[in-house]
Structures are given as structure tokens and as C-alpha cells.
Amino acid sequence: MSKRTITVIPGDGIGPSIIDSALKILDKAGCDFEYEFADAGLTALEKHGELLPQRTLDLIEKNRITLKGPLTTPVGEGFTSINVSLRKKFSLYANVRPVNSFKGTQARYENIDIITVRENTEGMYSGLGQKVSDDGQTAEATSIITRQGAEQITTFAYELARKENRKKVTIVHKANIMKSTSGLFLKVAREVSLRYPDITTEEMIVDATCMKLVMNPENFDVIVTTNLFGDILSDLCAGLVGGLGMAPGANIGRDAAIFEAVHGSAPDIAGKNLANPTSVILASIQMLEYLGMSDKAEMIRNAVSAVIEEGDRTTRDLGGTHGTTDFTQAVLERLS
């Protein structure tokens, strides 16, 4: 039986070091993958003169499964977000951001278990209609919501909830003000919810959602929402469990999936062996679950949990004094 080949994009800044950590852990767990490495971001710009080389796009399309480190999009005119470009190019319509409490972190809450399902290609991130008037006094951007996009993402959320034996889906919107775009999203989401009588449906305005997530996060299970709201809410949820270093992300389409660390490239600590690799390790766990390798996923999750709970060689953001390589070694030892 041939090995599964994974496209690996190490990324920029701390990306290569935390990706190396994740790959060592996948290998130690016996996942038996082949890796094809590709460049993107500043690294690609320096090597190839472009942020997303054609070879990288070809490898993503060929292997269909990608593990990605953080990428840097240069600030300035003419550069489009690389992550947005990848999502559009491969129709990765579902962004899945789970957050779980780990004992031993600096988090303010315990027993958090929330999945945010974010529409990934429409809304305010569609990139359409962006312009500034000649006098620089007025700026415009167009938000696009389609029935197809709304139905696709809400169906995905309910199917995920059913698959994982979740009890409730919260539809988050702003239809009281944004009556056209959020109104259509809510209307379609209500229609989809009727197909899932076994799952409780809750509707909530986005600002109220933010307040209630801070006050009573244990009341949330699966959240489904539009692109901009999902971007904000998923980061808020990450804050409940200790920050972006504890939050993975998956971008899923019909023909491809990209799993990633959701934090930035942190160039200020690149090459200093300080970064916490947990986010990308958790993203690799998402990847394993997507591939039906739940036994390997559980093995790695248990090892990471044990390291954090025991404070064994943890990084500074987890209250320790160690770096990437020591943390990785602690996880590897528990996989022996």
C-alpha cells in the first residue's frame, strides 16, 4: 500500500521550526506520511519572486492535503492575503476552528469545547468593490452573500455537529441591521436547520455572542457564521483557552483541505527556539481526524495534554521556561 503524500508549507518566521516539530511528532506516532515541501509567503517571494509559486499550487492540487505554517503577506499595495488567495483558489469554503481547554495553561476558563465554523470565501472578505474616492474621503467595500454559500456552510456545520455527537448549533448573524446579507444568511440557515431536528438550533446576534462567550462560554457548542464574524469570534474563542498558540484551523473544500497554525509568523522570535508549536500540532491532529486516523490523533492529543498539564518543558506562554525543541522532545517521549 502506497504512503499518503502530504504537501507541507513551512511558511515564514517561526513557521519552519514549528512545522518541523509537528512532522517529527507525526512520524513518531507512526503516521507514515511522505512529505512534499513547498514555499509560500515571504520565503517564496525571496526565492522565486512571487508569494504563491505555481509549483506550490500544483502540489496542493495534486496531494489535496496540506499542512501549513504561518505566512506573511507583505504590507503594501499590490499584495493580496495569501491565505485568502488559497481559500479562493481551491474553494476551501469551510474554516473550522475548534478550541479545547488544556489543564496547565494560563487560560481563565476550564472545560471549554467549542467549534467555530466560518464561511471562508464570501462576505466582507470577497474582495469585491474595494475602492477609495479620488479625494481620499470615502472608502467602499462590497459584502457578497449567496444562497449557495450560506447553505453550503450551514449544512457543513450541522453535518459536523451530527458526526461529532454535538447537541447545539448557534447561528450567529447581524440580520437586525444588515438585513440583506446577514438576512439572507439567517434565512438560509433556518431552512437548513429544519433538516436536523435532532440538533438544537439557537440564533444569536454577533455582538451578543461576543458578550455571552466571555460570560458563559460553556453554553456554546458549535457556532456557524459568516466570514468576518467568524474571523473575530474564532480568535475570541482562542482567548478562552489560552490564546492563538492553542488554536488550530482547517480550511476544507470538496477537493482539498489545508490545515494550519492560525497565529502569525512572529518574526521577532524566529530562529530563537522560543515558539510554542502546539497550534500546528493540533492542526496536524485535525488533519489526522479528517483522514480517518483518529487513533493516531488521539495518541498525539494525549501526549500534548500530558506535557502541558505536567508543565514538562513547556514554553513561556504556557508558564514554562523552555523552547520549541524541548517541548517537542517532551511530546516525543510520551509517544515512545
C-alpha positions as CSV (number, residue, x, y, z in Angstrom):
1,M,0.0,0.0,0.0
2,S,1.5,3.4,-1.0
3,K,2.1,6.0,1.6
4,R,-0.1,9.1,1.7
5,T,1.7,12.2,0.5
6,I,1.2,15.5,2.3
7,T,2.1,18.9,0.9
8,V,4.0,20.8,3.6
9,I,4.4,24.6,3.5
10,P,6.8,25.5,6.3
11,G,6.0,29.2,6.0
12,D,7.7,32.3,7.4
13,G,9.3,33.4,10.7
14,I,8.7,30.6,13.3
15,G,6.9,28.5,10.7
16,P,9.7,26.2,9.7
17,S,10.6,25.4,13.3
18,I,7.0,24.6,14.5
19,I,6.3,22.6,11.3
20,D,9.4,20.6,11.9
21,S,8.1,19.9,15.4
22,A,4.8,18.7,14.0
23,L,6.4,16.4,11.4
24,K,8.6,14.8,14.0
25,I,5.6,14.1,16.1
26,L,3.6,12.7,13.2
27,D,6.5,10.4,12.3
28,K,7.0,9.2,15.9
29,A,3.2,8.4,16.1
30,G,3.7,6.1,13.1
31,C,1.6,8.1,10.6
32,D,3.9,7.0,7.8
33,F,3.4,10.0,5.5
34,E,5.6,11.2,2.6
35,Y,6.1,14.9,2.5
36,E,6.5,17.2,-0.4
37,F,7.7,20.7,0.6
38,A,6.6,23.9,-1.0
39,D,7.3,27.6,-0.5
40,A,4.8,30.5,0.1
41,G,4.9,33.9,1.6
42,L,8.0,36.0,2.1
43,T,10.2,32.9,1.8
44,A,8.7,32.3,-1.6
45,L,9.0,35.9,-2.6
46,E,12.7,35.9,-1.8
47,K,13.4,32.6,-3.5
48,H,11.1,32.8,-6.5
49,G,9.9,36.4,-6.8
50,E,6.3,35.6,-6.1
51,L,4.2,34.9,-2.9
52,L,2.5,31.8,-4.3
53,P,4.6,30.0,-6.9
54,Q,2.9,27.7,-9.4
55,R,4.7,24.7,-8.1
56,T,3.1,25.3,-4.7
57,L,-0.3,25.5,-6.2
58,D,0.3,22.3,-8.2
59,L,1.4,20.4,-5.1
60,I,-1.6,21.5,-3.2
61,E,-3.9,20.4,-6.0
62,K,-2.0,17.1,-6.5
63,N,-1.9,15.9,-2.9
64,R,-5.1,17.5,-1.8
65,I,-3.9,17.6,1.9
66,T,-1.7,20.4,3.1
67,L,-0.1,21.2,6.4
68,K,0.9,24.9,6.6
69,G,2.9,27.1,8.9
70,P,2.1,30.8,9.3
71,L,2.7,33.0,6.2
72,T,3.5,36.7,5.9
73,T,1.8,38.9,3.3
74,P,3.9,42.0,2.8
75,V,2.1,45.2,3.8
76,G,1.5,47.5,0.8
77,E,-0.4,47.9,-2.3
78,G,-0.5,45.1,-4.8
79,F,-0.3,42.2,-2.3
80,T,-3.4,40.1,-1.6
81,S,-3.6,38.0,1.5
82,I,-2.0,34.6,0.7
83,N,-4.5,32.8,3.0
84,V,-7.5,34.4,1.2
85,S,-5.9,33.6,-2.1
86,L,-5.5,29.9,-1.2
87,R,-9.1,29.7,0.1
88,K,-10.5,31.1,-3.1
89,K,-8.2,29.2,-5.5
90,F,-9.2,25.8,-4.0
91,S,-12.8,26.7,-2.9
92,L,-12.0,26.0,0.7
93,Y,-15.4,27.2,1.8
94,A,-15.3,25.9,5.4
95,N,-13.0,27.2,8.1
96,V,-13.1,25.0,11.2
97,R,-11.6,26.3,14.4
98,P,-12.0,24.1,17.4
99,V,-10.9,25.2,20.9
100,N,-10.5,22.9,23.9
101,S,-9.3,23.6,27.4
102,F,-5.9,22.0,28.4
103,K,-5.1,21.7,32.0
104,G,-1.9,23.6,32.9
105,T,-2.3,26.5,30.5
106,Q,-2.7,30.2,31.6
107,A,-6.3,30.2,30.4
108,R,-9.1,31.8,32.5
109,Y,-11.6,29.1,31.8
110,E,-11.8,25.3,32.2
111,N,-13.9,22.7,30.2
112,I,-14.2,24.8,27.0
113,D,-15.1,22.8,24.0
114,I,-16.3,25.0,21.1
115,I,-16.1,24.7,17.3
116,T,-16.4,27.8,15.2
117,V,-17.4,27.0,11.6
118,R,-16.8,30.1,9.4
119,E,-17.8,30.7,5.8
120,N,-14.4,31.1,4.2
121,T,-14.9,32.7,0.7
122,E,-17.7,35.2,0.8
123,G,-18.9,38.2,2.9
124,M,-16.6,41.1,3.6
125,Y,-13.6,39.0,2.5
126,S,-14.9,38.5,-1.0
127,G,-12.5,41.3,-2.1
128,L,-15.1,42.9,-4.4
129,G,-15.9,46.6,-4.7
130,Q,-13.0,47.9,-2.7
131,K,-12.2,51.5,-3.6
132,V,-11.3,54.8,-2.2
133,S,-12.6,58.1,-3.7
134,D,-10.2,60.3,-5.6
135,D,-10.2,62.8,-2.8
136,G,-9.5,60.1,-0.2
137,Q,-12.6,61.0,1.8
138,T,-14.7,57.9,1.1
139,A,-13.9,54.2,1.1
140,E,-16.2,51.4,0.0
141,A,-16.2,47.6,0.1
142,T,-18.8,45.1,-1.1
143,S,-20.0,42.2,1.0
144,I,-21.4,39.3,-1.0
145,I,-23.5,36.5,0.5
146,T,-25.0,33.9,-1.8
147,R,-27.7,31.3,-1.1
148,Q,-25.4,28.6,-2.2
149,G,-22.6,29.8,0.1
150,A,-24.9,30.1,3.1
151,E,-26.5,26.7,2.5
152,Q,-23.1,25.0,2.0
153,I,-21.5,26.3,5.2
154,T,-24.6,25.8,7.4
155,T,-25.0,22.3,6.1
156,F,-21.4,21.6,6.8
157,A,-21.8,22.8,10.4
158,Y,-24.8,20.7,11.1
159,E,-23.2,17.6,9.5
160,L,-20.1,18.2,11.6
161,A,-22.3,18.6,14.7
162,R,-24.1,15.3,14.0
163,K,-20.8,13.5,13.2
164,E,-19.3,14.6,16.5
165,N,-22.5,14.0,18.5
166,R,-22.8,17.7,19.3
167,K,-26.1,18.9,20.8
168,K,-26.4,22.5,19.6
169,V,-25.6,24.8,16.7
170,T,-25.6,28.6,17.2
171,I,-26.3,30.6,14.1
172,V,-24.6,34.0,14.5
173,H,-25.7,36.9,12.4
174,K,-26.4,40.7,12.3
175,A,-29.7,40.5,10.4
176,N,-31.3,43.2,12.6
177,I,-29.1,45.8,10.9
178,M,-27.6,44.1,7.8
179,K,-30.9,43.0,6.5
180,S,-29.8,42.0,3.0
181,T,-26.6,40.0,3.6
182,S,-27.0,38.7,7.2
183,G,-30.7,38.5,6.5
184,L,-30.1,36.0,3.6
185,F,-27.6,34.1,5.7
186,L,-30.0,33.7,8.6
187,K,-33.0,32.8,6.3
188,V,-31.0,30.0,4.6
189,A,-29.5,28.8,7.9
190,R,-33.1,28.5,9.3
191,E,-34.1,26.4,6.3
192,V,-31.1,24.1,6.7
193,S,-31.7,23.7,10.5
194,L,-35.1,22.1,9.7
195,R,-33.3,19.1,8.2
196,Y,-31.6,18.4,11.6
197,P,-34.4,18.1,14.2
198,D,-32.0,16.0,16.4
199,I,-29.8,19.1,16.9
200,T,-30.9,22.1,18.9
201,T,-30.7,25.4,16.9
202,E,-30.0,28.8,18.5
203,E,-29.9,32.2,16.8
204,M,-27.8,35.0,18.2
205,I,-26.7,38.5,17.1
206,V,-22.9,38.7,16.8
207,D,-22.4,41.4,19.5
208,A,-24.5,39.5,22.0
209,T,-22.5,36.4,21.1
210,C,-19.2,38.1,22.0
211,M,-20.6,39.1,25.4
212,K,-22.0,35.7,26.2
213,L,-18.8,33.9,25.1
214,V,-17.0,35.9,27.7
215,M,-19.6,35.5,30.4
216,N,-20.8,31.9,29.8
217,P,-18.7,30.1,27.2
218,E,-19.8,26.7,28.4
219,N,-23.2,27.4,26.8
220,F,-21.7,27.2,23.3
221,D,-21.1,24.0,21.3
222,V,-20.9,24.7,17.5
223,I,-21.0,28.2,16.1
224,V,-21.7,28.8,12.4
225,T,-21.4,32.3,10.9
226,T,-20.2,34.4,8.0
227,N,-16.6,35.2,7.1
228,L,-15.8,38.4,9.0
229,F,-17.8,37.5,12.1
230,G,-16.2,34.0,12.2
231,D,-12.7,35.5,12.0
232,I,-13.4,37.7,15.0
233,L,-15.3,35.0,17.1
234,S,-12.8,32.3,16.5
235,D,-10.0,34.5,17.8
236,L,-12.2,35.4,20.8
237,C,-12.7,31.7,21.4
238,A,-8.9,31.1,21.2
239,G,-8.5,33.6,24.0
240,L,-10.8,31.5,26.2
241,V,-8.3,28.6,26.1
242,G,-5.0,30.4,26.3
243,G,-4.5,32.3,23.1
244,L,-3.8,31.6,19.4
245,G,-0.9,29.3,20.3
246,M,-3.6,26.8,21.5
247,A,-5.9,27.1,18.5
248,P,-5.6,25.2,15.2
249,G,-7.5,25.8,12.0
250,A,-8.7,23.7,9.0
251,N,-9.7,25.1,5.6
252,I,-11.9,22.5,3.9
253,G,-13.3,22.2,0.4
254,R,-14.7,19.5,-1.7
255,D,-11.4,18.6,-3.3
256,A,-8.7,19.9,-1.0
257,A,-8.0,20.8,2.7
258,I,-5.3,22.9,4.3
259,F,-4.6,22.6,8.0
260,E,-2.7,25.4,9.7
261,A,-1.4,27.2,12.7
262,V,-3.7,30.2,13.0
263,H,-1.3,32.6,14.6
264,G,1.2,34.9,12.8
265,S,4.7,34.2,11.8
266,A,6.2,36.1,14.8
267,P,9.4,37.3,13.1
268,D,10.6,38.8,16.4
269,I,11.3,35.3,17.8
270,A,12.1,33.5,14.6
271,G,15.3,31.4,15.0
272,K,15.4,31.8,18.7
273,N,13.9,28.4,19.7
274,L,11.1,30.1,21.7
275,A,7.9,29.3,19.8
276,N,5.1,27.2,21.1
277,P,4.4,24.6,18.4
278,T,1.0,23.5,19.9
279,S,-1.2,25.3,17.4
280,V,0.3,23.5,14.4
281,I,0.5,20.2,16.3
282,L,-3.3,20.5,17.0
283,A,-3.8,21.3,13.3
284,S,-2.0,18.1,12.4
285,I,-4.4,16.3,14.7
286,Q,-7.3,17.9,12.8
287,M,-5.6,16.6,9.6
288,L,-5.4,13.1,11.0
289,E,-9.1,13.1,12.0
290,Y,-10.0,14.3,8.5
291,L,-8.1,11.4,7.1
292,G,-9.8,8.9,9.4
293,M,-6.8,8.3,11.5
294,S,-8.5,9.0,14.8
295,D,-6.3,6.6,16.8
296,K,-3.1,8.5,15.8
297,A,-4.9,11.8,16.5
298,E,-5.9,10.7,20.0
299,M,-2.4,9.4,20.7
300,I,-0.8,12.7,19.9
301,R,-3.5,14.7,21.7
302,N,-3.0,12.7,24.9
303,A,0.8,13.3,24.7
304,V,0.4,17.0,24.2
305,S,-2.1,17.2,27.0
306,A,0.2,15.4,29.4
307,V,3.1,17.7,28.6
308,I,1.1,20.8,29.2
309,E,-0.7,19.5,32.3
310,E,2.6,18.4,33.9
311,G,4.4,21.6,32.9
312,D,7.2,19.4,31.4
313,R,9.5,21.6,29.3
314,T,6.7,23.9,28.4
315,T,7.2,27.2,26.5
316,R,7.0,30.7,28.1
317,D,3.4,31.3,27.0
318,L,2.4,28.1,28.9
319,G,4.1,29.3,32.0
320,G,7.4,27.4,31.4
321,T,10.9,28.4,30.6
322,H,11.7,26.1,27.7
323,G,11.7,26.4,23.9
324,T,10.3,24.6,20.8
325,T,12.8,21.7,20.7
326,D,12.4,20.9,24.4
327,F,8.6,21.0,24.2
328,T,8.7,18.8,21.2
329,Q,11.1,16.3,22.9
330,A,8.7,16.1,25.8
331,V,5.9,15.1,23.5
332,L,8.0,12.7,21.6
333,E,9.0,10.9,24.8
334,R,5.3,10.3,25.6
335,L,4.8,8.7,22.2
336,S,7.5,6.1,22.7
